[in-house]
Amino acid sequence: MTTESPSPITPPAEYWEGFIPEGDAADYLCQSVRTIQKWRVTGGGPEFYKFGRSVRYRRRDLRQWVEERRRAHTSQ
C-alpha cells in the first residue's frame, strides 16, 4: 500500500486579484503593520491601493513583490 501525499490546493485565479487590508498584508509578509506603513511612506514596499482612507493590497502584487526578493545565497 502506497501513501500518496495530498496535492496542494491551488486557489482560483480570481483569488490573486482580490484586495486585502493592510493587517492581512502584513501577516502575509511576516511583518508588522507599522513596517508596511513605513514602506508606503518611503516607497520600499509592495504597491498598494488607496480608496479614500482605506489602504488595500492586491494579493497578486504581494506575491510578485515577495518573489522579486527571492535569493539563492547571501551575496546576491
Beta strands, then each sheet from edge to edge (+ up, - down):
strand 1: 19-21
strand 2: 49-51
strand 3: 54-58
sheet 1: 1+ 3- 2+
end
